[in-house]
């Protein structure tokens, strides 16, 4: 396992206040709440400007792409690895999709955001990540969005921002639900493992395209991180 430093949490509001402001019935819960917490759902994820900004940039990259990147095609183009992985995993069962995506993206270099972008917390699109490497949220985003492109529904996926208690640092991972079980895709763990087997993460929040979840309880962290 690689020990990597990551500062991943970007939020401009108090998490408990944001959750109570628009709390409502969540999409069908696929499994027990993550990391033993109590979850509060809101469909209003507008405060998460890094998440929305990344999604908008990625959609623009996809619209502008002239084809798959080759020596004869300059950017904007689709990275060849992205296209090949999307085609490879489309016909696999969900567990096989997760294993392939996790292994493929974990091979990419960990590069701090400051080195790539001159800022501590740029949230990369998957194309940016494949071209430049990235930090923990960038691995998580790339895995999430490739699984979405391969047909996995948003209701089965989340990006989760946590506190790594062993390293005393913030971190981000992808979680996928398979047959009622939450599975963890983590750039610090080589294989896909059940969330229930991991005890050193305390979640702040989780998010997907449908909304976001505030995590409360013994294993959750409530503090806003700006």
ZIGI-V816004 format. One line per field, one symbol per residue. phi: phi as a letter, one per 30 degrees, with the letter a starting at -180 (. if undefined). psi: psi as a letter, one per 40 degrees, with the letter a starting at -180 (. if undefined). A space follows every 50 residues. Layout:
BEGIN
phi=???
psi=???
END
This chain:
BEGIN
phi=.dcbdbcccbacbddddddddbdaddeeddadedhicccccbdccddcdd ddddddddddedddedlddbdcbdedadeededddedddecdddddeddd ddddddddddbeedddbibdbdcddedddddbiacedddddddedddddd jddedcbbcbcbcdddchbdabbcbbcbhicdcccbdcbdcdbdeddcbc ccddababddlbbdcbkdccccddbc
psi=hhhhhhgehhheihdddddddfhahiihheiiiifeihhhihegfdegdd dddddddddddddeheahhidehiihihhdddddddddedeiiddddddd dddddeeiihhiddddeeiefhhiiddddddeiaadddddddddddddde ehideeiihhhihhddefiiiiihhihhfehhihhheehdihihdeehee hhidiiiaedaihhhiadeihdiih.
END
